[in-house]
Amino acid sequence: MAPILAIIELLRKGITPAFYWPVKFGIYTTATTYILSIITGNVSQVDRVWTFLPTIYTAYFALLPLWPKESPLPLLPYTPADVFPDVAQNYSARALLMLGLVVIWMFRLSYNTWRRGLFSLNDEDYRWAVLRQKIPPWFFQVVNLTFIAITQNIILFLLAVPAHIAAFQQPSQLSVSDYLLGSLALVDLVFEFTADNQQYSFQTYKQTGVINQNEWPGARIQWTPADAKRGFVTRGLWAWSRHPNFLCEQTFWVIITLFPLLAPEFPKLPAKPLSEITAFWPLTPAIVICMLFFSSTAFTESISLSKYPTSYKAYQQRVSMFVPFLTPVWGFLLQIQGKKDQVDAMLFGTDAATCNWFATLFISAYR
């Protein structure tokens, strides 16, 4: 306990006052998830709190006027007395809007995590089991400490930095950029929820062979035995992007990052309380989340490629990893090579124009 308190005190001397509590909370969360991973032998402890921590940090910054000046109990939030007075006394409409969007994001991710069983203390992300087999046990423990426990907790904290900046901007009212970005974020979450549901619907059919007619709208796809035999989903949004859920996840946090950056008040921020972060951090949340998902996706695809070497390689050639607008380009290149019909038949069960947006996403999804 003493070393943790010493680290907290050291960090307090070099950070803005509004970061005192989040940094303290993050250190304890990091230590807890790491210790639990050692005790249980299950390194998915961070995965179980991933759905909540960005919301907790964002809520702290958006609700700074709500918290007491001193913490009544250990780890309960508080607003230090030396936080910039306007921020400690007035709510930021922009930060509150961002909090609302992050709460919706939390409910979506928590629901998807719950139905997949990942809240169970016995469940572990399948990728960690694969990684264990590829590297020595001692090195896996190094990865567990440095990346799984420490780095991921830092990333979860960084996702709330835009709300921190927005809280200090103190806009008198929401701007056009706020309404535009808020609308885009909601649309993005709808697409991400749809991608989640399509994947879950496919995996359920793959395991049971039964089509659930009560799926969410957008996921009512008439799966076939050929789809199950292929082993991975290639219909709906997945006909346009190999990872539409990952694309939407990155896009959501890019949008959140842009809220304070596109606001009329940026960069008109109070210099003293934000001097430590304004020069470096505004773009950090978007950059780190995209770096994380790119590396994670590459690893995930290496696993899929080892399981389905022929069909998944064809999928990589036919469908873009993230950006849907590139998928027609990949199809055109395959057409030039005379391979498109063969690849389409392998992936979609037809050599027709299966990637038509309306036919794939809406007609097949709702019939």
ZAMARGU-4260 file (C-alpha; in steps of 0.2 Angstrom, whole numbers, plus 5000, padded with zeros to 4 digits):
<rodrens>
0) 5000/5000/5000 | 5014/5012/5004 | 5022/5011/4987 | 5005/5015/4979 | 5003/5030/4990
5) 5020/5036/4986 | 5017/5035/4967 | 5001/5044/4969 | 5009/5058/4979 | 5023/5059/4966
10) 5010/5061/4952 | 5000/5074/4961 | 5015/5086/4960 | 5016/5085/4941 | 4998/5085/4935
15) 4983/5097/4935 | 4972/5096/4950 | 4957/5089/4941 | 4967/5074/4937 | 4971/5070/4956
20) 4956/5058/4959 | 4956/5050/4941 | 4974/5046/4942 | 4972/5039/4960 | 4957/5029/4955
25) 4966/5022/4939 | 4982/5017/4949 | 4971/5007/4961 | 4961/4999/4947 | 4977/4994/4938
30) 4984/4986/4953 | 4967/4977/4957 | 4965/4970/4939 | 4983/4964/4939 | 4983/4956/4956
35) 4966/4947/4951 | 4974/4941/4935 | 4988/4933/4945 | 4977/4925/4958 | 4964/4918/4945
40) 4976/4915/4931 | 4963/4924/4920 | 4970/4940/4912 | 4953/4946/4905 | 4950/4956/4921
45) 4952/4973/4912 | 4940/4967/4899 | 4927/4966/4913 | 4929/4984/4918 | 4932/4991/4900
50) 4914/4994/4898 | 4913/5005/4914 | 4929/5014/4916 | 4928/5027/4902 | 4911/5032/4908
55) 4917/5034/4926 | 4931/5045/4921 | 4920/5055/4909 | 4907/5057/4922 | 4920/5063/4935
60) 4925/5077/4923 | 4908/5082/4917 | 4901/5082/4935 | 4915/5092/4943 | 4904/5104/4952
65) 4894/5090/4960 | 4908/5082/4969 | 4913/5087/4987 | 4929/5097/4990 | 4936/5082/5000
70) 4934/5063/4998 | 4922/5057/5012 | 4928/5039/5009 | 4943/5032/5000 | 4942/5031/4981
75) 4926/5042/4981 | 4927/5056/4969 | 4930/5074/4975 | 4935/5091/4967 | 4951/5098/4974
80) 4950/5115/4981 | 4963/5121/4968 | 4953/5116/4953 | 4950/5131/4942 | 4935/5140/4951
85) 4923/5142/4935 | 4925/5123/4932 | 4922/5118/4950 | 4906/5128/4951 | 4898/5127/4933
90) 4893/5113/4922 | 4899/5112/4904 | 4884/5108/4892 | 4897/5101/4880 | 4904/5089/4893
95) 4887/5084/4899 | 4882/5080/4881 | 4898/5069/4879 | 4894/5060/4895 | 4877/5056/4889
100) 4884/5048/4873 | 4897/5039/4883 | 4883/5032/4894 | 4874/5025/4879 | 4890/5018/4872
105) 4892/5009/4889 | 4875/5001/4889 | 4878/4995/4871 | 4895/4987/4876 | 4889/4980/4892
110) 4874/4972/4884 | 4885/4964/4871 | 4898/4959/4884 | 4885/4951/4895 | 4876/4941/4882
115) 4893/4934/4876 | 4897/4928/4894 | 4912/4939/4896 | 4907/4946/4913 | 4909/4928/4920
120) 4925/4927/4931 | 4929/4911/4923 | 4928/4918/4905 | 4944/4924/4896 | 4946/4932/4879
125) 4951/4918/4867 | 4966/4928/4860 | 4975/4927/4876 | 4975/4908/4876 | 4982/4909/4858
130) 4995/4922/4864 | 5000/4910/4878 | 5005/4897/4866 | 5015/4908/4855 | 5027/4916/4869
135) 5036/4909/4884 | 5026/4910/4901 | 5038/4923/4908 | 5036/4934/4893 | 5017/4932/4894
140) 5017/4939/4912 | 5028/4954/4906 | 5014/4957/4893 | 5001/4955/4907 | 5008/4968/4918
145) 5014/4981/4905 | 5001/4980/4892 | 4985/4971/4898 | 4985/4979/4915 | 4995/4995/4914
150) 4993/5001/4896 | 4975/4997/4894 | 4970/5006/4910 | 4980/5021/4904 | 4970/5020/4888
155) 4954/5019/4897 | 4958/5035/4906 | 4964/5044/4891 | 4947/5041/4883 | 4940/5054/4895
160) 4952/5067/4892 | 4941/5076/4879 | 4928/5078/4892 | 4941/5086/4904 | 4945/5098/4890
165) 4926/5101/4887 | 4923/5105/4905 | 4936/5118/4905 | 4929/5127/4889 | 4913/5132/4898
170) 4903/5135/4883 | 4888/5147/4886 | 4878/5135/4874 | 4880/5120/4863 | 4888/5125/4846
175) 4884/5118/4828 | 4898/5106/4829 | 4891/5099/4845 | 4875/5095/4837 | 4883/5088/4822
180) 4895/5077/4831 | 4882/5071/4843 | 4871/5066/4829 | 4886/5057/4820 | 4890/5048/4837
185) 4872/5042/4838 | 4872/5035/4820 | 4889/5027/4823 | 4882/5018/4839 | 4867/5012/4829
190) 4879/5004/4816 | 4890/4997/4829 | 4875/4989/4838 | 4869/4982/4822 | 4886/4974/4818
195) 4887/4967/4836 | 4869/4959/4833 | 4874/4952/4816 | 4889/4944/4823 | 4880/4937/4838
200) 4866/4931/4827 | 4878/4922/4816 | 4888/4914/4830 | 4871/4908/4838 | 4866/4900/4821
205) 4884/4893/4819 | 4882/4884/4836 | 4864/4879/4835 | 4859/4878/4817 | 4843/4887/4821
210) 4839/4904/4815 | 4832/4915/4829 | 4817/4925/4821 | 4817/4937/4836 | 4834/4945/4833
215) 4836/4964/4834 | 4831/4973/4818 | 4846/4973/4806 | 4852/4956/4812 | 4837/4946/4805
220) 4848/4937/4792 | 4843/4921/4784 | 4859/4911/4788 | 4862/4896/4778 | 4872/4880/4781
225) 4885/4887/4769 | 4887/4902/4781 | 4890/4890/4796 | 4902/4879/4786 | 4912/4895/4781
230) 4915/4898/4799 | 4915/4917/4799 | 4901/4930/4795 | 4902/4939/4778 | 4884/4946/4777
235) 4876/4962/4782 | 4888/4975/4787 | 4902/4962/4787 | 4900/4961/4768 | 4907/4979/4767
240) 4920/4979/4782 | 4929/4964/4789 | 4927/4972/4806 | 4912/4985/4806 | 4911/4984/4825
245) 4929/4989/4827 | 4927/5003/4814 | 4913/5010/4823 | 4921/5009/4840 | 4936/5019/4833
250) 4925/5031/4825 | 4915/5034/4841 | 4931/5039/4851 | 4937/5049/4836 | 4921/5059/4837
255) 4922/5061/4856 | 4940/5067/4854 | 4934/5080/4841 | 4920/5088/4852 | 4931/5100/4861
260) 4943/5102/4846 | 4930/5108/4834 | 4921/5119/4846 | 4922/5138/4844 | 4931/5139/4861
265) 4946/5129/4856 | 4960/5133/4859 | 4953/5147/4870 | 4956/5138/4886 | 4962/5144/4903
270) 4981/5142/4902 | 4985/5138/4920 | 4975/5123/4924 | 4977/5116/4907 | 4995/5120/4903
275) 5001/5102/4905 | 4989/5095/4893 | 4985/5107/4879 | 5001/5105/4870 | 5000/5086/4868
280) 4984/5077/4873 | 4970/5084/4863 | 4972/5071/4849 | 4979/5057/4860 | 4963/5048/4864
285) 4959/5045/4845 | 4977/5040/4841 | 4979/5028/4855 | 4962/5019/4852 | 4966/5018/4833
290) 4983/5011/4837 | 4976/4998/4849 | 4962/4992/4837 | 4974/4991/4822 | 4986/4980/4832
295) 4972/4970/4840 | 4963/4967/4823 | 4979/4961/4815 | 4982/4948/4829 | 4963/4943/4828
300) 4965/4941/4809 | 4981/4930/4810 | 4970/4918/4821 | 4956/4918/4809 | 4968/4915/4794
305) 4976/4900/4803 | 4958/4893/4806 | 4952/4897/4788 | 4967/4899/4777 | 4959/4899/4760
310) 4942/4907/4763 | 4948/4920/4775 | 4962/4925/4764 | 4949/4927/4750 | 4939/4938/4762
315) 4954/4949/4765 | 4956/4951/4746 | 4938/4955/4744 | 4932/4966/4759 | 4941/4980/4767
320) 4948/4978/4785 | 4939/4994/4791 | 4934/5006/4778 | 4918/5001/4768 | 4921/5012/4753
325) 4937/5003/4749 | 4927/4986/4747 | 4921/4990/4729 | 4939/4995/4725 | 4945/4977/4731
330) 4931/4970/4721 | 4936/4979/4705 | 4954/4974/4707 | 4948/4956/4708 | 4937/4958/4693
335) 4952/4964/4683 | 4961/4948/4688 | 4946/4937/4684 | 4944/4931/4702 | 4929/4941/4708
340) 4915/4928/4703 | 4925/4914/4711 | 4928/4924/4727 | 4911/4930/4728 | 4904/4912/4727
345) 4916/4907/4741 | 4911/4921/4753 | 4893/4925/4749 | 4887/4910/4741 | 4883/4918/4724
350) 4893/4927/4710 | 4880/4941/4709 | 4883/4958/4715 | 4881/4953/4733 | 4889/4968/4741
355) 4875/4979/4735 | 4872/4990/4751 | 4853/4989/4751 | 4851/4971/4746 | 4864/4965/4759
360) 4860/4976/4774 | 4842/4979/4773 | 4833/4967/4762 | 4842/4951/4768 | 4842/4958/4786
365) 4823/4960/4787 | 4816/4947/4777
</rodrens>
